[in-house]
Amino acid sequence: MEHNISFLPLLIVTLLALIVPFLIYRIRVIRIPVVVGEIICGILVGKSGLKLITSDPTLGFLSLLGFTYLMFLGGMEIDFHSLRTNRITTDKTRFSVLKNPVLVSFIVLVLTLILGYISVHLLVLHGILPDKTNKVMLALLISTTSVGVVLPAIKEAGIIEDKYGQTLLLSAVFIDFATIVLATISLVLLRGNKGGSLKLAELIGLGLVFYLVFVSIKRLSSKPFIKKIYEDLSNTSSQLRVRTAFALMVLFAFLSQSVGVELILGAFVAGMLFSLFFKSTSAESAAKFDAIGFGFLIPVFFIMVGAKLDLGEVIRNPGLIWTAFILLGVAFLIKIIPLLPFSFLFGVRNATAGGILLAGQLSLTIAFAEVAVAEKLLAPSMRVSAIIIAIGTCLIAPLLFGKIHKKRNSLSKKGIIILGAGKMGRLLAKRFQERQHNVCLMDTDINAVEKAKSDDLAVFHYEKLEKSAFIKAGVERSNVFVAVTNDDKINLNACIFVRDSFGIVELAARVGNPANTHLFIEQKIRPMNTTLASAVALENIIYRPNVFSVLSHEETGTEVIEVNVRNPLVAGKRLMDITIPGNGLILIIERNGVSSIPHGKTILEQNDTVTIFLNSETILEIARLFDPESNL
């Protein structure tokens, strides 16, 4: 059988995708995001470099599929549980509503568009831009962002699930959607013809079709027999969830394409629907989808983004570079300024880093400029400006974000607040103190408070569960919260309040009624059902007495700890090449939510979680071997 398709271009791209992580890992001076490395490699081998990759239909299709799948993953990453304004939260302060990522993202969108228009107006007024410039279209061009830049960056930073990461992702989605829709509507109005009216009608029709599909999927997925089928066939050779994901993605992409709307709209909506109705909660399932995308399709897309960029057009028009760089600076400023008012939520440093990341744009900006120039709404010189903005933002934004963003290190500072100073709370506080952690108990019962004081434990007596009480207990200096009262509702409310008010994500709670366990899991709070825990402990005493002795910290002289790999001198090495003090033994390595039993040739990676069996006196020494800032 004869095939006319050459695999050489695809081979070049896949080899580059393989080489990039190795090259980035070896660069110690500055942390370069993988996305930036892939785009740079694309520039080197593409139109602006060696021209090894030219127009290839196979690569073009795979690149489009990679972009579509990236948008689909973006929709899947939306955490609907954390985005709901929880009815049982006790945060009733004046600004509590501003902590909702949806509202914050919407405000960022509105401020970005307003600042974009004001900036363009001022540039025209001062003669930097031509008088004939369509201010609305250019404002939309510099205001746009790219989920394709934002999603990999926040995923790599490990903040995809917290409120800060969700806010950045939603802001990118809102801005991306809004600029696309507003640009389409603007073109319709500016054309002022029947074709434009037809386009608007098609957009409304697309929205109705999306809604009908949503209702149909919701009803179908709620059927018990459908749920049973998915449970039985999702981890077999049928891989039903994966097949459903691709069917939904292609369906919604086709619907969007049918009316000439960007694929991002359909793919993202498909991802959200899949997350709502079909997504498994297991880490193995999530790793499966990430592997398909970030292992092959998405690197192809980013390498092709670089390969298609024509730097020659910039070089051929040096006089336009000054204007383009002014617009590049404006593109960053109009994203940074809207996030600064929310510094009280994320800190000034993270607000600035988030604004810089949201400024990241891709080839959509260049396509945007092409359409606007073709419609004579922007001057032809805007093509060059669009190229500089796209290249500059997609390279600089992730790089600066990684440099500026300050990630909470849960192991470098173990301030712990325990709600409930009863027997369990006091015992837990003593055990934490033995590990040299700063612990403070909280309780309304004055008798429990006095008993805690007699045990030389730090304790705070409060009358009402409100923000000031937590602050006085030292919550702002803590990053772990444990609720162990006898009331499930109080424990749940307190955990949600502390998470939403102070950004603490290390949450654990005692659960008395097993029927309430799912409420805690939905809110990403680690539950401990006392009845089940007691039964498991008794079972371990009978069947695994030695394991129970180690885990319960009896006088065995040994212990089991977990620590994250954050030492670059250890990451990248084989276990057999690492000398662990005191004959410590690595039992388990968890990577991307999947646990495995290691062997001597297993290579550690940055951010792996290792479970280690060791002598008690070597805990701190071994912990700091893997994480120099650990206080275990």
N, C-alpha and C positions, 0 to 999 in steps of 0.2 A: 504494500500500500504506500502510495507516494504522498508526502506531506510538504506543502509549500511554505509552511510557517517556520521561521527560524527561531530557535531557542536562544541564540546568542545575546540579544538585548535583555531577555529575561534572566539569563545567566549572570550578566554583568550587574544587574540590579540586585539579584538575590545574594551575590557575593559581597556587594557593597553593604547590604543590610546585615550580613554576617560580620563584616570587618568593623563596622562603625562602633558597636559596643566595646570591642577590644581596644580600639584607638582611644575612645573616651575614657575608658578605665585607666589607661596608662598616663593620661594627662592629670597630674596632681596639682598643678598650679591653680587652676580654676575649674569649677564643676560645670561641665557643658552638658545640657540636656540632650538626650538621644535624638530628639526631633531636629535640633539645630545641626547636629552632626550629619544627619541624613540629608537635610537640605543643602548643606555645604558640599557634600559628596556629589549630590545631583548637579550642582552648579559646575563642579570640576569636570564631570564627564558629559555634560549636556551641551546645550546650544551656546553657552558662554565660555565653555572650556574646550575639552578635547573632542567634542562632538561624537563621542562613542555611542551615545543614545540619541537617535533622531526620532522623527515621527513614526511610531510603531503602533498599529491598531491593537495588538494584544496587550502591550503595556498601557495603552490609553484606556482600554476596558478595565484592566486590573486596577489601575490608578483610580478610576471612577468608582469601582466596586469598593476599594479601600476607603475612599472618602465617605461613601455611603455607609459602610459598616462602622466607621468611626463615629458618624452622627448617630447611628443606631445604638452604639455603646453609650454615647452621651445620654440618650434618652433612658437607657437602662440604669444609669447611675443616679438618676433622680430618686432621692429618698423621700417617698410620700409620707411616711410616718413622721419624720422629723419636720416636715414642712407644714403639717397641720397645726393650727393654733389650738393647743390642747385645752380642752374644756376644764380639766381638773387641776391646771397649774395654779399655784398660789401667788404668782407674780402679778400684782395689781398696780405696779408703779406706773407713773405717768408715761414713761418711755418704753414700757414693756412691749407694746405693739411693734416698736421699731426693731425688735429682735427677731422678727419673722423674716427668714431669707427671701420669701416671695415679695414682701413689701419693700425690703431693702433693695432688691434687684430691680424692682419697678422704678423706685426713686432714682437709682443710678442710671437707668435707661433714660428717663425724662431729663435729668440734669445733663447727661451726655449730649442728647440731641439739641437742647437749648444752648449749651456751651459751643457745640459744633457750629450752629448757625451764627451765633454772635461772633465767633472767631473769624469765620469766612467773611461776614459783613465788614469787620474791622480791616481785614486784609484787602478787601476791595476798596474800602474807603481811603486807605493810605496808599493806594496805587500799586501794591505788591501783586495783586491779581487783576486781570483785565475787567473792565466795567461790564462786559457782556457775560461774565461768568454767571451761570445759574446757581444762585446761593444755596437753594434747597438741595440740589443734586450733589454739589460739592460737599455740603455739610453732612449729607448721608454717607458719602464716600469716606470721609475721614472719621466718621463716627462708628463705622462698622467694626466688628471684631470677628474672631474666628473660634468657634468651639473646637476646631481641629488643632489649634495652638493651646487653648486653655486646658482642655481635658487631659492630654498626656502630661502636661506640667503638674497639675494638681494631683494626678494619679501617682506620678513619680515622687512627689513630695509627701505622699501618704496622708493627704488631708481630704480625700474625696468624700469621706463619710461624716466629717464634722461640719458645724454650722458655717465656718469660714469657707471651706471648700465648696459646700452646697451653694452658698451665696455667690461665689465667683462663677460657678458653673451656670447657675440660673441667670446671672447678669449677662454672661456671654450668650446664652440662648435667647434671652429677651432682646438684646441688642441686635443679634444676628437676624432673628425673625423680623423685628421691627424695621430694620433698614431695608431688608428685602421687600417686605410688603409695602412700606412707604415709597420705596423707589418705583415699584410696579404701579402703584396708584398714581404717583407723580407723573410717570410717563403717560398713563392713561389720560390724565387731566390735561397735560401739556400738548398731547397729540390732538385732543378734542375731536376725534372722529368716531365712527361707529365701531371700528376695530377695537378701539380702546374700551368702549362700553361693553363689547362682547367679552373682552379680557376680564373686566371687573365681574361680569356675571359668572364667568368660569371660576374665578376665585371663590365667589360665594357658594357656587355649586360644589366645589372641592371641599369646603368646610362642612357642608351638609353630608357629603359622602363619608368624610372622616367620622362624623358623629354617628351615622348609621352603622358603620363598621364597628365603632366602639360599643354601641348598644348590643349588637349581635354577639360580639366576642364576650362581653360581660355575661350575657345570659348563658351562652354555651359553656364557658369555663366554670360556671357555678354548678353545673350538673355533677352529681356524685360519681357517675360512671365515667365521665370525662376525666375527672381528677384521678380516679383509680387507674385509668389507662396511662396517664402521664407518669404516675408513680412507678408503674410496672415496666414501662418501655423507655424511660429517659436514660437509663444507664446500661442499656443493652446495645446491640449493634444497630437497633432502630434509631437511637439518639433522637427521640421524639422532640425534646425541647429545642435542640439545635435546628432540626428541620422546621419547626414552627417559627423559630426566630427568623430564619432566612426567608421563609414564605411571607411572613408579615412585612419584613423589610423590603422585599422586592415588590410586593403588592402596593405598599404606600409610596414607594419610589416611582412606580409606574403611574399611579394616580396623579402624583405631583407633576411628573414629566408630561402627562397628557394635556395639561393646561398651561405648560410652559413655566411652571414654578420651579425654583431651585430644589434639588433633591434633598437638601438639608431638612426641609420642612417635613416631607413624608417620612424620611428615615428616622428623624428624631421622634416624631409622634409614634411610629411603629415601636421604637425602643421603649417609650413610656408605657405603651399598652402591654408589651411583653412583660415589663417589670411589674405591672399591676396584676396581671392575671396568670402568667405562666412561669415566671422566674422562680427557680429553686433557691432556698435560703442557704444551701450548702456551699462551703468555700470551694469544693471541688468543681461544682457547676460553674461558679464565677470564673475560676481559673481556666476552665475549658473555653469560655467565650473570649477571654483575654488572649489566650494562646492563639486562637484562630486569627484574631485581629492584629495584635502587636507582634506576633511571630512571623507574619507574612504580608497580609493585605495592606496594613497601615504603613509599614516601612516603604512598600512600593509607591504608595501615594506621595509620601513626603520626598522621596528621592526624585520622583517625577516632577514635583513642584519646583525643585531646584533645577532640574534638567530643562524645563520649559522657559525659565527666566532668561530674558535677553538683556544682558548687561551692556551689549554693544550699543543699544539705542540710547542708553544713558551717556556713554562715552561720546557718541556722535552729537550730543546736544549738551555740551558742558555749561552753556549759559543758563540752562533751566535748573541746574542742580541746586543753586541757592534757594530758589522758590520751593523746590521739592523738599529741601531739608527744613525749611520753615514749617511746611505742612506736616512733616514728620514729627517735629517738636510739638506742634499743636495736637496731633493725634495722640501723643502721650499725655499731654496736659489735660485734655478734656475727659480722660479716663481716670486720672489720678485725683483730680479735684472732687468729683462726685463721691468718691469713697472716703475722703478725709473726714467728713462730718460723722462717719461711723467708726472713728478711731476709738470711741468709748467701748465698742464691741470687740474690736480686733487689735487695737493698739495702732499708733501712728505708723510704725514700721511695716506692719502687715497690711494696713490700709493702702500705703504707698506701693508696696509690692504687688498687691492685688490690682491696683489701677494700671501699673506697668504691664502686667500680664494681659489684662483686658484690651490693651492697645494692640496686641498681636493680631496681624492680618495675614491672609494668604492670597492665592491667585484670584479669589472672588473679587478682590479690590481691583485687580487689573481688568477682569471681565466687566465689572461695573463701569470703569472708565471707558472701555471700548464702546459700550452701549451708549453712554452719555455723549461721547464724541461723535458717534455715528448719527445721533439725533440732533447734533449741533447745539447741545445744551452746555457743553464744556469745550474749551479750546483744545486743539490737537496736542498741544504741549502737555496736557494733563495725563497723556499716556505715560510719559517719562516719569512724572511725579508719582503716578500710581505704582510704577515698577519700584521706585526708590522706597515708597512707603511700605509696600508689601515685603520687599527684601529686608529693609531696616527693622520693621516691627517683628517679623517672624523670627529673625535672628537675635535681636536685642532683648525682646520681651521675656522669653523663657530664661535667658541667661541672667538678666538682672533680677528676675523673680527668685531664682534659685539662690542668688547671692544675698538678697535683702530679706527674703521671707524668714521669719524666726519661728521655728517649729517648737512646740511644747515638748520638752523631754521628760517623759513620765518617770524615768529612772534617776534623773539627776537631782530631783527635788521630791522627796516623799513626805510632804505634809499631808496628814490624814485626819479627816473629820469623821467621827463616829456619832451618829444620831441614836441615842438610847444608851443610858448609863446603867442598865440592869446587869445581871450576872454575865450574860453573853458579851455585852459591850465592854465591860471592865476587863474580862478575860482577854478579849481581842486586843484591847488597848495595851495590856501588859505584854502580849506577844509581839505586837508591833514595836513597842519600846525596846524590847530585847534586840531588835534589829536596828536600833539607833535611829528610828523615825520619830519625827515630831507629831504627836497625837493629841487631839483634843476631843473630849466627849461632850455631848449636848443632851440635856434632858429637862423636862418640866417638873419632874418629881424631885422635891427637895431632899427626900430621904436617899434616893439613888445618888444625887449629887454629893451628899455628905459622905456616903460610903466610898465614892470614887476619890474624894479628897483624902479620906483616911488611908487609901491605898497609894497615896502620893501620885495620883493621876491628874493631869490637867483637865478641868471640866468647866463648862459654862452653863449656868442656869438661865433658861429663857422662859418667857410666858406665852409668846406668840411666835409662830413660825414665819418670820419675815426677814427681809434682806439684812436689816441692821443686826439681827441676832447672829446670822451666819458670819457677818463681817467681824463682829466682836469675838466670835469663836476662832477666827483666823483663817476663814475659807479662802481669802485672797492670797494667802501664803501656802495654800495646799493644792494638791492636784488629784487627790483620791477622796471619794466620799462613800461611806458605808452606812446604810440605814438598817438598824436591827431592833426597832421597836416591835411591839406585839400587834401593831395595827398595819395591815397590808396597804391600806389607802394612804396612811401617813407616810409610809416608806416610799411608795410610788410617787406621791406628790412632791416629797422632799427631793428625791433624785432628779425629777424633771425640773424642779425649780433651780437647783444648784447647777444643772447642766445649762439651762437657758440663761440664767443670770450671771454665772461666773465662768462659763465655758469649760467646766470640768467634764471630761469624758470617761474617766476611770470611775465607774459607778457599780456598786454591788448592793444587794438588799436581801434581807431575810423575808421569806414568803411563808406565811402560815398555812394558807389555803392553796392546795395544788392547782385549783381551778383558776387562780389568778396569775399563775406563772407566765402565761402567754402575754399578759399585759406588760410585764416587765421586759420580756424578750423583744416585743414590738418596739419598745422605746430604747432598745440597746442597753438595757440595764442587766447586769449579770445576777440572776436570781439564785437563792439558796433555800430550797424547801427543807425545813427542819426535819420533817418526818422522813423524807427520802434520804437526807444526809445521814440521819441516825441509823437507818436500815443499812445503807452502804457501808458505814463505819463498822457496824457489827459483822457484816459479811466479810469485810477485809480482815477483821480480827481473827475470824475463823479460818478463812482460806488463804490469806496473805498477811500473816502476823508481822513478818519482817518489814514488808512494804509499809504497813500501817504504822509501825514504830518510827520509821524514817520520816514519813509524811506528817506524823503528829508531833514531831520534834521531841520524842522521848530521849532519855540519856543514852543514845547510841553512838554519838560522836560523828555521825554522818547526816547529810541533808541533801535534798533535791531542790535546785533553783532553776529559774528561767531568766535569761538575759538576752537582750537584743545585740546583734553584731553591729557596732558603730565605730570600730577601730579599723581604719584603712590598712594598717600593718598586718591585720589578721585576715580581713576579707580578701578573697582571691587565692588563699592558701589551701592546700590539702590538709585534712585533719592529722595525717601522719607527720606533717611538717611543723605542727604546732605543739610546743611543750607546755602542758597544763600542769601547774604546781600541785603538789600533794596528791598525785595520781588521780586527778579528777577524770571522770568518764562522761563523754557526751552521749546521751541516750537517744535523743530525738532532735531533729531539725525541722522547724516549721518555716515554709517558704511560700508566700502568696496564699496563705490559708490552707496549704496542704502539708501534712506531717509525714516524715519518712524516717526510717532507721538508717543512720549513716554508717559508712565503713571508712577505712583508712584513706582511700583515694577520693572521698567526697570533698568537693571544694566549697568552702564557705563563701557566702555572698553578703554584701552589705544589706542590713535590715533583716537578715535571718533571725529567727528566735531559736535559741538552743536551750535544751533541757539538760542539766548537768548533775550527775551524782558525785558528791565530793565530801571531804572532811570538813567539819564545821569551822575549824580555825582558818581555813583557806577561802572562805566565802568571798570576802571583799577583794582579795588578791586575784582570784579567778574571774570574778565579775568584771573587774577593771581591765583584765586582759582583753575582754571582748568589747567592753564599753568603758572608756577611760573616765567617764563622768558618773559612773554608777555609784550609788550609795547603799547597795544591798547589804 
